[in-house]
Amino acid sequence: MLNVQSGFENRVLNTVRKVDGIEEAYMSYGVYDIAAKLRTYTMDELKDIIQNKLRQINGVRATSSMILVER
């Protein structure tokens, strides 16, 4: 989940969709501006995508993650 600076929503959404590992990304209304689904196989991969890719996008103010596991 991403909080985005006002006016940057479309630009950030288009950039997020191009990040390797992102499977889906959508604009949302409410607490978060963008919801993105990504898949990784290690926590290091997850950390890399969040810290070095998503948080570095111009206009991203904050991120929040929910880690889901398959059973």
N, C-alpha and C positions, 0 to 999 in steps of 0.2 A: 504494500500500500504506500502511496506517495502523496505527500502534501506539496503543492506546487504554488509558486508565486502567481498571483492574479495576472491574467493575460498571457501566460506561458503554457497553458494547458495543452493546446493542440500541438505546439512545437515539441513539448516534452513527450507527449504521447507518441508522436511519430518517431522520435529518437529512441524511446524505450522499446518500441516494436522492432527496431533494428539490432538490438543488443543480443549477442549470442547467448543462448540459454533461455531467452524469453519465449514462451509458447503462446501466450495470449496477453493482451493488454487492452483495457477499456477505460473510458472516461466514466467517472462516478460522481454522484451528488451526495453530499453529506460531509462527514468528518474528513474523508480522504477524497482527493481529486482524481487519482488514477489507481486502478487495481491491475496488478500484473501477476501472471502465473509463470513461474519459471521452474525448471527441473535441473537438479544437479545430483551428482552421485556421492559427493563428499562435502563436508562442512567447509573445507578450504575453498572449493569452487563457489559455494554460496557466498562466503565472505568476500571473495574476489569480485563477484558480480555486484554485490550491494555496495561495497566500499569504493571499488575502483572504477565502476561503470555507472551505476544508477545515481549514486550520490554526487558524482562529478558532472552530471548533466546540468547545464545552465537553467536555472529556474526551479530546481528541486530544492525544497526547504527542509524536508524531513522524510524519513522512511520508517515503516513499521512492518515487521515480518511475522508470519505465522508459518511454522514448520509443520508440514503434514507428512505422515509416514504411511506407507501401505502395509497392510497386514496380510 
